[in-house]
Amino acid sequence: MVLAAVPKGSVRAAHSRQTMAALLHHESYAARNRNGQATIMAVLRALIERADYDTMTTRPGWEALITATGTSRTTVARVLRLLVAWGIIGRVAAGRQAKYAAAGPDGERINEAAVYVLCTPSPLALVDKVGTPPALGGSHLNKKELTHTRAREKNINHGVAPPRLIVEGATSGAPAAQVPWRPELLWPAHRTTKRHVQRVAAASEIRYRSFPLRCMTPKDVASSCRDFFLAGWTVADILHALDWRPDGTLWPHSGAPDTKDAWRMRGWLRHRLSAWRTEAGEPLRSRDQQAAARAAALRREQEAERRRILERQAERAAQLDAGESPAKVTALAKIRAMFDANKRQRSAGRRAAAQPSRQSPQDG
């Protein structure tokens, strides 16, 4: 009975984490507003908390679901129908009131709660129309000939994003992952791309996270963002550039055209990214690259400060060994520290004046 209740295209989940992940990655769930998502999540959590992990079935009852969600019975019933339609749960048995239930051994009739089974999308649901399952993540990438990305000319402008150096190893060369409920390749938001197939995977992630771009294909998005990927931009950088200008002001969110025409969205995407180019057309430093540069500069300053402190300590020890007065040595050290602090303050002021900040309010 439990297996017969599993919806078509789904299988019984092995753990509650699979059911929760199936909900979080479902397109219909992502398209709902925050309140709708919270209600659906509360119903599923109530089902999972009362589940029998041996059979992956659950029978919470109406009172438990209404108390857990803080909504009406009508809302809970509507959410349960949605979860069944999405293949997240299956209805094993419908609940019955006591007057309709069968009498027990003692002759008493009691209310019977509905029984549900926790489910997750089946990998077999990815089989295409001709019956050939698509290659899972990485299976076709291992057979593809590896070629290095063509290096770009060095640009002396410090505001321009530098050419990305190809790093050997799995950091940027690992195949993308693939899961049953997302047949396209996945790509981490803060990882740079190395090959064409990885740029397509990153473009697919951008398309998945930005709803206006879903009328475009992953290859179309990858082509529009190609030079930014070659300059070391990540998925998070491009999504940030679609919402923020380089000066830290927000783009108007009503600027995306309400259309399903890919050519119009392609023009909108290139227009948003054009603000992050120099006059020569080169991509500027992205948000991640700016943060990495600031962190590197801070580390250099801290290392230089540590060297200065060690040098002062060695110099003071040498002066004391030479027989000079401790008071004189301390006074000279304070004067030298004061001059060094003034020098660092003037240097920081000059850098701030020469390089206006491109940091957005999100960066903090």
ABEGO torsion letter per residue (X at the ends): XAAAABBBGBBBBABAAAAAAAAAABAAAAABBAAAAAAAAAAAAAAAAABBAAAGBBBAEAAAAAAAAGBBAAAAAAAAAAAAAAGABBBABBBBBAAABBBBAAGBBBBBBBBBBBBBBBAAAABBAAGBBBBBBGAAAAABBBBBBBBBBBBABAABBBBBBBBBEAAAABBBBBBAABABBBBBAABBBABAAAAAAAAAAAAAABAAAAABBAAAAAAAAAAAAAAGBBAAAAAAAAABBAAGBBBBAAABBBBABAAAAAAAAAAAAAAABBAAGBBBBBAAAAAAAAAAAAAAAAAAAAAAAAAAAAAAAAAAAAGBBAAAAAAAAAAAAAAAAAAAAAAAAAAAAABBBABBAAAX
